[in-house]
C-alpha cells in the first residue's frame, strides 16, 4: 500500500492561539495544560467520552455478574 504525502498544515491547526516560535507550557481551551514544542503538544492523551447511559452489552453483563 502506498501512502500519499499530505500537507499537515492544511489538515490541522494548533488547539489554541500560540504565538509563532513559542515553546513552553500552554493551557488549552479545555483547561488542560500541555507543553508546546513548536510543532506538537506533549502531554495530550486520549480520554474517551463516557456517557451515563449503559449499552445493552453493559446492562447484560451487569445482570449476569450481579445475579444471585
Secondary structure, DSSP 8 states (H G I E B T S, - for coil): -------HHHH---SS---TT--EEEE-TTS-EEEE-SS-EET--------SS--HHHHHHHHHHH--
